[in-house]
Amino acid sequence: MYKIGKYKKAFTLMEIMIVMLIIGIGLMSLTPKFTSKSVGIDPQLDYIDKLIKAEWERSIELGQPIVITGFKGSANLLNHDKETKTIPDIKEVKDAVINRYQTQGNEYAVRIYPDGICDYFELTLDDGRVIESMPLLMTTRYKKTEE
């Protein structure tokens, strides 16, 4: 606080800038929480993202890659501990592409590595949407269709 005259006080420009910086940092940390609640999170993508992150933590503990096994014609996945997981709100995965190669048979496998990378995969759902992974981010999104 800086005294201008006998009774007047004012903030310096530096003090105002510091307060603005603190408020800005606070807003930046809260924005993703507000956005995800207002926009909504897709249940399939959220479920697969959480499964990938959980298996990544497990692969770090074991120090080796973890395999998630999926089955065409169903929404079921098997994690490392052979527990059956079901992707919510879909009937089946019609097709799977792993690391740009078309999978053969009814089974497909996605590897999660301890160094924070997963296989690239594309899962074609029964409604025609395609979930694709972003390996370096270890997250998923819907693949944009070419029009």
One Martini backbone bead per residue (centre of mass of N, CA, C, O) as a GRO file, in nm:
protein
  147
    1MET     BB    1   0.099   0.035   0.021
    2TYR     BB    2   0.039   0.375  -0.082
    3LYS     BB    3   0.104   0.704  -0.002
    4ILE     BB    4  -0.005   1.007  -0.124
    5GLY     BB    5  -0.101   1.145   0.124
    6LYS     BB    6  -0.217   1.196   0.429
    7TYR     BB    7  -0.502   0.992   0.364
    8LYS     BB    8  -0.415   0.853   0.104
    9LYS     BB    9  -0.464   0.536  -0.061
   10ALA     BB   10  -0.278   0.292  -0.273
   11PHE     BB   11  -0.223   0.083  -0.526
   12THR     BB   12  -0.002  -0.073  -0.698
   13LEU     BB   13   0.061  -0.213  -0.995
   14MET     BB   14   0.200  -0.467  -0.883
   15GLU     BB   15  -0.027  -0.559  -0.691
   16ILE     BB   16  -0.244  -0.589  -0.908
   17MET     BB   17  -0.093  -0.799  -1.084
   18ILE     BB   18  -0.072  -1.024  -0.870
   19VAL     BB   19  -0.375  -1.060  -0.824
   20MET     BB   20  -0.443  -1.131  -1.120
   21LEU     BB   21  -0.265  -1.382  -1.135
   22ILE     BB   22  -0.404  -1.545  -0.913
   23ILE     BB   23  -0.685  -1.546  -1.041
   24GLY     BB   24  -0.602  -1.679  -1.310
   25ILE     BB   25  -0.499  -1.947  -1.193
   26GLY     BB   26  -0.762  -2.026  -1.057
   27LEU     BB   27  -0.936  -2.034  -1.319
   28MET     BB   28  -0.767  -2.245  -1.475
   29SER     BB   29  -0.821  -2.481  -1.264
   30LEU     BB   30  -1.152  -2.467  -1.293
   31THR     BB   31  -1.245  -2.492  -1.592
   32PRO     BB   32  -1.248  -2.805  -1.649
   33LYS     BB   33  -1.473  -2.870  -1.445
   34PHE     BB   34  -1.697  -2.696  -1.574
   35THR     BB   35  -1.686  -2.809  -1.863
   36SER     BB   36  -1.748  -3.113  -1.809
   37LYS     BB   37  -2.031  -3.054  -1.685
   38SER     BB   38  -2.160  -2.891  -1.928
   39VAL     BB   39  -2.087  -3.089  -2.169
   40GLY     BB   40  -1.999  -3.366  -2.111
   41ILE     BB   41  -1.938  -3.716  -2.087
   42ASP     BB   42  -1.858  -3.984  -2.250
   43PRO     BB   43  -1.897  -4.307  -2.143
   44GLN     BB   44  -1.702  -4.463  -2.327
   45LEU     BB   45  -1.450  -4.286  -2.310
   46ASP     BB   46  -1.428  -4.275  -2.003
   47TYR     BB   47  -1.400  -4.578  -1.954
   48ILE     BB   48  -1.147  -4.631  -2.127
   49ASP     BB   49  -0.962  -4.424  -1.993
   50LYS     BB   50  -0.973  -4.551  -1.707
   51LEU     BB   51  -0.865  -4.827  -1.791
   52ILE     BB   52  -0.594  -4.735  -1.900
   53LYS     BB   53  -0.492  -4.599  -1.640
   54ALA     BB   54  -0.510  -4.850  -1.457
   55GLU     BB   55  -0.319  -5.030  -1.632
   56TRP     BB   56  -0.077  -4.845  -1.617
   57GLU     BB   57  -0.031  -4.867  -1.314
   58ARG     BB   58   0.011  -5.174  -1.326
   59SER     BB   59   0.260  -5.168  -1.521
   60ILE     BB   60   0.443  -5.017  -1.326
   61GLU     BB   61   0.444  -5.225  -1.100
   62LEU     BB   62   0.550  -5.465  -1.300
   63GLY     BB   63   0.736  -5.361  -1.548
   64GLN     BB   64   0.512  -5.417  -1.780
   65PRO     BB   65   0.311  -5.498  -2.010
   66ILE     BB   66  -0.036  -5.460  -2.079
   67VAL     BB   67  -0.337  -5.649  -2.149
   68ILE     BB   68  -0.621  -5.579  -2.347
   69THR     BB   69  -0.908  -5.770  -2.409
   70GLY     BB   70  -1.114  -5.815  -2.694
   71PHE     BB   71  -1.455  -5.857  -2.844
   72LYS     BB   72  -1.614  -5.927  -3.105
   73GLY     BB   73  -1.969  -5.887  -3.060
   74SER     BB   74  -1.895  -5.709  -2.807
   75ALA     BB   75  -1.839  -5.511  -2.487
   76ASN     BB   76  -1.595  -5.680  -2.397
   77LEU     BB   77  -1.333  -5.684  -2.145
   78LEU     BB   78  -0.996  -5.774  -2.050
   79ASN     BB   79  -0.796  -5.757  -1.806
   80HIS     BB   80  -0.511  -5.854  -1.648
   81ASP     BB   81  -0.707  -6.014  -1.423
   82LYS     BB   82  -0.959  -6.128  -1.592
   83GLU     BB   83  -1.167  -5.904  -1.592
   84THR     BB   84  -1.481  -5.813  -1.672
   85LYS     BB   85  -1.556  -5.559  -1.905
   86THR     BB   86  -1.806  -5.303  -1.990
   87ILE     BB   87  -1.911  -5.110  -2.230
   88PRO     BB   88  -2.115  -4.856  -2.222
   89ASP     BB   89  -2.395  -4.823  -2.434
   90ILE     BB   90  -2.328  -5.094  -2.595
   91LYS     BB   91  -2.339  -5.387  -2.786
   92GLU     BB   92  -2.084  -5.360  -3.000
   93VAL     BB   93  -1.788  -5.463  -3.155
   94LYS     BB   94  -1.726  -5.492  -3.495
   95ASP     BB   95  -1.428  -5.356  -3.502
   96ALA     BB   96  -1.055  -5.385  -3.528
   97VAL     BB   97  -0.766  -5.166  -3.494
   98ILE     BB   98  -0.413  -5.234  -3.466
   99ASN     BB   99  -0.163  -5.053  -3.558
  100ARG     BB  100  -0.311  -5.041  -3.859
  101TYR     BB  101  -0.425  -5.337  -3.815
  102GLN     BB  102  -0.622  -5.579  -3.903
  103THR     BB  103  -0.812  -5.790  -3.737
  104GLN     BB  104  -0.831  -6.129  -3.657
  105GLY     BB  105  -1.106  -6.239  -3.569
  106ASN     BB  106  -1.257  -6.190  -3.232
  107GLU     BB  107  -0.977  -6.086  -3.127
  108TYR     BB  108  -0.822  -5.824  -2.923
  109ALA     BB  109  -0.513  -5.627  -2.850
  110VAL     BB  110  -0.407  -5.399  -2.590
  111ARG     BB  111  -0.125  -5.213  -2.511
  112ILE     BB  112   0.036  -5.121  -2.201
  113TYR     BB  113   0.289  -4.902  -2.104
  114PRO     BB  114   0.500  -4.784  -1.852
  115ASP     BB  115   0.587  -4.513  -2.033
  116GLY     BB  116   0.294  -4.394  -2.145
  117ILE     BB  117   0.188  -4.608  -2.366
  118CYS     BB  118  -0.027  -4.700  -2.633
  119ASP     BB  119  -0.196  -4.842  -2.851
  120TYR     BB  120  -0.327  -4.820  -3.152
  121PHE     BB  121  -0.688  -4.769  -3.191
  122GLU     BB  122  -0.991  -4.905  -3.356
  123LEU     BB  123  -1.341  -4.888  -3.272
  124THR     BB  124  -1.623  -5.030  -3.405
  125LEU     BB  125  -1.943  -4.963  -3.367
  126ASP     BB  126  -2.279  -5.038  -3.404
  127ASP     BB  127  -2.338  -4.714  -3.486
  128GLY     BB  128  -2.044  -4.630  -3.651
  129ARG     BB  129  -1.861  -4.548  -3.455
  130VAL     BB  130  -1.516  -4.434  -3.378
  131ILE     BB  131  -1.268  -4.539  -3.167
  132GLU     BB  132  -0.973  -4.357  -3.079
  133SER     BB  133  -0.644  -4.341  -3.010
  134MET     BB  134  -0.394  -4.156  -2.804
  135PRO     BB  135  -0.102  -4.278  -2.714
  136LEU     BB  136   0.054  -4.029  -2.575
  137LEU     BB  137  -0.218  -3.959  -2.393
  138MET     BB  138  -0.398  -4.195  -2.306
  139THR     BB  139  -0.656  -4.161  -2.502
  140THR     BB  140  -0.984  -4.081  -2.633
  141ARG     BB  141  -1.185  -4.073  -2.943
  142TYR     BB  142  -1.365  -3.964  -3.201
  143LYS     BB  143  -1.364  -4.026  -3.519
  144LYS     BB  144  -1.339  -3.858  -3.798
  145THR     BB  145  -1.527  -3.819  -4.066
  146GLU     BB  146  -1.518  -3.842  -4.408
  147GLU     BB  147  -1.683  -3.601  -4.642
   0.00000   0.00000   0.00000
